[in-house]
Amino acid sequence: MAYPNSRLFSLSCLLFLTLSLLHHPTVSFAQTLFVFGDGNYDAGNKQFLSENRVAADFPPYGITVGEATGRWSDGHIVPDYLAGFMRIPKISPILNSSEDFSHGASFAVADATVLASSLETMTLTQQVVKFTRSKNKWTDEALSEAIYLTYIGSDDYLNYTKNNPNPSDDQKQDFVDQVITSIEAAIKAVHEAGGRKFAFQSLAPLGCLPVVRQEKGNEKECAKLPSEMAALHNKNLLNLMEKLAGDLESFHYSFYDFYSSIQNRALEPRTYTFVTGTAACCGTGFLNGTGCAANNVCPDPRDYVFFDGKHLTQEANFQVAHLMWNADPLVTGPNNLCELLVFPLDTAASRTKENKIQIICGQVRKAGSFMI
C-alpha cells in the first residue's frame, strides 16, 4: 500500500523552496552533503571493500527503481531523498573514484560500527579519517555550510547483546559510554576540518528488526535488550549534541527520533500506510529475517516497513526522510534539516533572517506531513 500523496508532497516541498529563494534571496542553501554510517546509508561503498559477492549489488535490491546500485533497499535510501530536497544530485560513494563529488560524498558502508569492526567495512573513525584526507576536494565555504549526516551504532549494540545476553545496568552504561566517546571524537574531528551543521538519526528499536525477532523466536514482541541499549544510546547521544552545542564554535545540529518512528510503524503499520511492520519483504524464515534473494522477495515492497532483516523499504525511507526534513521539534529538533540547511552560522549576527527561515520551512511543513 503506497502513500497516495508522497510524490506530490515531494514536488510541493521543492516548489516551496524554489519560491522562497526567489522571495528571500539573502537566505542561502547548502549545496553539499556528507554521509557517514552503516548499511542504512550505504550508497555502494561495500562492494569496494569486500572480496565476496555483495548482495546489494544484485536484485532484488534496487527492484523498485530498476537496478541494484549497492543500496540496501528496494530503491532509494534516506540520503537520496535528502539530497533531492536540497536540490542536488544523489551523493556518490567515496570509494568509487570515477564518481562526481562536487556536492559531497558518502562514507557510509554496510556493517560499519563505531568501535572495532571487520576488514570489509570502515568504522566511524575510519570514515572520518577518509573524509579529512579527502576534504581538499571541497572549498572551506562548502565544508562549513555542508550538512554532515550520520546513522551508525546498530551493529555495535547487536553484537554486544548477542555476546552479553544479561548485562548489568553498569555494564550497559559502560558500553554505551565507549560508543558515545568515540562518536564525540569523530564529531570533533569533522568540526576541526570545517564542519558546522550535523544531523543525527537516532537508532531504531533494534529488538524490532525482523532479523532480531526471528533469531529470538518471537514474532509478536520486540526483543527487550537490544531496544533498551538503543534507547540508552539515543539518550546519551542527544545529551552529547546539547553539550557540543555549548562547547564548539558555531556547532548546530538536528536530532531525529527514528526510534519512535520505527516502533510506531512496527506496532501499527496500517496507520502509516503499510500492511506489516513485523516481517521483512525479502528473506527466509518466519519473518524473512535473513537470506534476502531474488527467489524470496514479496510482490509489493510498499506494503512493508522492512525490505530485508535490517534495512527499510524505499517507502519507509521516504517517510523517514520527510520527517527528518520538515517535522516539528518533538520529532526532529531543535532544528529539522530544512531549518538546519538555511540556518546562518553566525546566529548572533543574523537574527533578522530568523523570520525568513521560519517562513521557508514553515511553508514546507504545511505542504504535507507524516505522523511520527
C-alpha positions in Angstrom: 0.0 0.0 0.0 1.7 3.3 -1.1 1.3 6.7 0.4 -1.1 8.3 -2.1 0.3 11.9 -1.9 4.0 11.1 -1.4 5.3 12.1 -4.8 3.1 15.2 -4.9 4.4 16.2 -1.5 8.0 15.9 -2.7 7.3 18.2 -5.6 5.4 20.6 -3.3 8.4 20.7 -1.0 10.8 21.6 -3.8 8.4 24.2 -5.2 8.2 26.0 -1.8 12.0 26.0 -1.6 12.3 27.5 -5.1 9.7 30.2 -4.5 11.2 31.0 -1.1 14.6 31.6 -2.7 13.0 34.0 -5.1 11.3 35.9 -2.4 14.2 35.7 0.1 17.5 35.7 -2.0 19.6 36.5 1.1 18.9 33.1 2.6 21.4 30.6 1.1 21.1 26.8 0.9 23.9 24.4 1.4 24.9 22.5 -1.7 27.0 19.9 -0.1 26.0 16.7 1.9 28.4 14.3 3.6 27.1 11.0 4.8 28.5 8.7 7.4 27.1 5.4 8.7 26.2 1.8 8.1 24.1 -0.1 5.6 21.1 2.1 6.0 23.1 4.9 4.4 25.5 2.9 2.2 25.3 4.2 -1.4 27.6 1.5 -2.7 30.9 1.5 -0.8 30.6 -2.1 0.4 31.5 -3.5 -3.0 34.9 -1.8 -2.9 35.8 -3.3 0.4 34.5 -6.9 0.1 36.2 -9.8 -1.6 32.9 -11.6 -1.6 29.7 -11.1 -3.5 27.8 -8.1 -2.1 24.1 -8.9 -2.0 23.1 -5.2 -2.5 24.8 -5.2 -5.9 22.2 -7.6 -7.3 18.4 -7.9 -7.5 16.1 -7.9 -5.6 17.9 -4.9 -4.2 17.0 -2.0 -6.3 14.0 -3.8 -7.7 11.7 -0.8 -7.4 14.0 1.6 -9.3 15.0 -1.0 -11.9 18.6 -1.6 -10.9 20.8 -2.7 -8.0 23.2 0.1 -7.0 24.7 -1.2 -3.8 22.0 0.3 -1.7 20.4 -2.0 0.9 16.8 -1.4 -0.1 14.4 -2.0 -3.0 15.1 1.6 -4.1 16.2 4.9 -2.8 17.6 5.4 0.7 17.2 8.4 3.1 20.3 10.4 1.9 19.0 10.1 -1.7 15.8 11.9 -0.7 17.5 14.5 1.4 19.8 15.3 -1.5 16.7 15.7 -3.6 15.2 18.1 -1.1 18.5 20.1 -1.2 18.2 20.2 -5.0 21.5 18.4 -5.5 22.3 15.1 -7.2 22.3 11.9 -5.2 25.5 11.6 -3.1 28.1 9.1 -4.5 30.1 6.5 -2.6 33.6 7.9 -1.9 35.3 4.6 -2.8 34.1 4.9 -6.4 36.8 7.2 -7.7 35.1 7.7 -11.1 32.1 9.5 -9.5 31.4 13.2 -9.2 31.9 14.5 -5.7 31.2 18.2 -6.3 28.2 18.1 -3.9 29.7 15.9 -1.3 30.4 12.2 -0.7 29.1 9.2 1.2 31.5 7.4 3.5 28.8 5.1 4.9 29.3 1.3 4.4 27.3 -1.7 5.3 28.3 -3.5 8.6 30.1 -0.4 9.8 30.4 0.1 13.6 31.5 2.9 15.9 34.0 0.6 17.6 36.2 -2.2 16.2 34.9 -4.0 13.1 36.0 -6.4 10.3 38.3 -5.7 7.4 35.4 -5.4 4.9 33.9 -2.3 6.3 35.0 1.0 7.9 34.5 2.1 11.5 33.1 5.6 12.0 36.6 6.8 12.9 38.0 5.3 9.6 35.2 7.0 7.7 36.1 10.4 9.3 39.8 9.8 8.5 38.8 9.2 4.9 36.8 12.4 4.9 39.6 14.5 6.4 42.1 13.1 3.8 39.6 14.0 1.0 38.5 17.4 2.2 40.6 19.3 -0.3 38.0 18.3 -2.9 35.8 21.0 -1.4 36.1 24.7 -0.6 36.2 25.9 3.0 32.9 27.6 2.4 31.3 24.3 1.2 32.7 22.5 4.2 31.3 25.0 6.7 27.8 25.2 5.0 27.5 21.4 4.4 25.2 19.0 6.2 27.0 16.1 8.0 24.5 13.3 8.2 25.1 10.2 10.4 23.4 7.0 11.3 25.6 4.4 13.0 25.8 2.1 16.1 23.2 -0.6 15.3 25.8 -3.3 14.8 27.7 -2.3 17.9 24.7 -3.0 20.1 23.5 -6.0 18.1 26.9 -7.6 18.5 27.2 -6.6 22.2 23.8 -8.0 23.2 24.5 -11.2 21.3 27.7 -11.7 23.3 26.3 -10.3 26.5 22.7 -11.5 27.0 22.4 -10.5 30.6 24.5 -7.3 31.3 24.1 -5.3 34.4 22.9 -1.7 34.3 26.5 -0.6 34.9 27.8 -2.8 32.1 25.2 -1.4 29.7 26.2 2.2 30.6 29.9 1.4 30.3 29.5 0.1 26.8 27.3 3.0 25.7 29.8 5.4 27.1 32.5 3.8 24.9 30.4 4.2 21.8 29.4 7.8 22.7 33.0 8.8 23.5 34.1 7.5 20.1 31.3 9.4 18.3 32.3 12.6 20.2 35.9 12.2 18.9 34.6 11.7 15.4 32.4 14.8 15.5 35.2 16.9 16.9 37.5 15.8 14.1 34.9 16.8 11.5 34.3 20.1 13.2 38.0 20.8 13.2 38.0 20.0 9.5 35.4 22.7 9.0 32.0 21.0 9.7 29.4 23.0 11.5 26.0 21.5 10.7 25.4 18.0 12.0 22.3 15.8 11.5 21.9 12.6 13.5 19.3 9.9 13.1 18.7 8.1 16.4 19.0 4.3 16.5 15.9 2.2 15.8 14.4 0.0 18.5 16.9 -2.8 17.5 14.8 -5.5 19.1 12.1 -4.8 16.5 14.3 -5.7 13.5 13.0 -8.8 11.7 16.4 -10.4 11.9 16.5 -10.0 15.7 12.9 -11.1 16.3 13.4 -14.1 14.2 16.6 -15.0 16.0 14.9 -14.7 19.3 11.9 -16.8 18.0 9.4 -14.1 18.9 7.0 -12.9 16.2 4.7 -10.8 18.4 7.1 -8.8 20.6 10.3 -6.9 20.0 13.4 -8.2 21.8 13.9 -6.2 25.0 17.6 -5.9 25.5 18.7 -4.6 22.0 15.9 -2.0 22.2 16.9 -1.0 25.7 20.5 -0.5 24.5 19.4 1.6 21.6 17.2 3.8 23.8 20.1 4.3 26.2 22.4 5.2 23.3 19.9 7.7 21.9 19.5 9.5 25.3 23.3 9.8 25.7 23.8 10.9 22.1 21.2 13.7 22.5 23.0 14.8 25.7 26.2 14.8 23.7 24.7 17.0 21.0 23.5 19.5 23.6 26.9 19.6 25.2 28.8 20.1 22.0 26.4 22.9 21.0 27.8 24.8 24.0 31.4 23.7 23.7 32.1 24.0 20.0 32.1 27.2 17.9 29.1 27.5 15.6 28.0 23.9 16.2 24.4 23.4 15.0 22.6 20.1 15.0 19.4 18.2 14.1 18.4 15.1 16.0 15.7 12.9 14.6 13.7 10.5 16.8 14.0 7.5 14.5 13.4 5.1 17.4 9.8 6.3 17.9 9.1 6.3 14.1 10.1 2.6 13.7 8.5 1.5 16.9 5.2 3.0 15.9 5.3 1.5 12.4 6.2 -1.9 13.8 3.3 -1.8 16.2 0.7 -0.1 14.0 1.8 -0.4 10.4 -1.6 0.4 8.8 -1.7 3.7 10.5 1.4 4.6 8.4 0.2 3.1 5.0 2.0 -0.3 5.5 0.5 -3.8 5.7 3.1 -5.2 8.1 5.9 -3.8 10.3 7.0 -7.1 11.6 8.2 -9.3 8.7 10.6 -8.2 6.0 9.7 -8.1 2.3 12.6 -10.2 1.3 14.2 -13.2 3.0 13.7 -16.6 4.6 12.4 -17.7 8.0 9.1 -16.9 9.6 9.8 -13.2 9.5 12.0 -13.2 6.4 14.8 -12.1 8.7 17.8 -13.5 6.7 18.9 -14.5 3.3 17.2 -12.0 1.0 17.4 -13.2 -2.6 15.6 -12.9 -5.9 13.5 -16.0 -5.3 12.1 -14.9 -1.9 11.0 -11.3 -2.4 7.5 -10.0 -1.8 5.2 -8.9 -4.6 5.0 -5.2 -3.4 7.7 -3.8 -1.1 5.5 -0.7 -0.5 3.4 -2.9 1.9 6.4 -3.4 4.2 8.4 -1.3 6.6 11.5 -3.5 6.2 12.9 -4.7 2.9 15.3 -7.2 4.5 16.0 -8.2 8.1 17.8 -4.9 8.9 17.0 -2.3 6.3 14.0 -0.3 5.3 12.0 -0.3 2.1 12.1 2.7 -0.2 8.6 3.7 1.0 9.8 3.7 4.7 12.9 5.6 3.7 10.8 8.2 2.0 8.7 8.7 5.1 11.8 8.9 7.3 13.4 11.5 5.0 10.4 13.7 5.2 10.3 13.5 9.0 14.0 14.5 9.1 13.4 17.3 6.6 10.4 19.1 8.0 9.0 17.6 11.2 8.3 19.7 14.2 10.8 19.8 17.2 9.1 17.0 19.0 10.2 14.7 16.2 13.3 16.4 14.8 14.9 19.0 17.0 16.0 21.6 17.9 16.1 22.2 14.1 14.7 20.0 11.4 17.0 19.6 8.3 15.3 22.3 6.3 15.9 24.7 9.1 19.4 23.5 9.7 20.2 23.9 6.0 19.4 27.6 5.9 20.4 28.3 9.5 23.1 31.1 9.5 26.4 30.0 11.1 26.7 33.4 12.9 23.4 33.3 14.7 24.2 36.2 16.9 24.6 38.5 13.9 21.7 37.2 11.9 18.6 37.2 13.9 17.0 39.3 11.2 17.0 36.2 9.0 15.1 34.1 11.5 11.7 35.0 10.3 12.7 34.2 6.7 13.9 30.7 7.9 10.6 30.1 9.7 8.7 31.2 6.6 10.6 28.8 4.3 10.5 25.8 6.5 7.1 26.6 7.9 5.5 26.7 4.5 7.2 23.4 3.6 5.8 21.8 6.7 2.3 23.0 5.9 2.5 21.4 2.4 2.1 18.0 4.0 3.3 15.8 6.8 3.8 12.3 8.2 3.0 11.3 11.7 6.0 10.3 13.7 
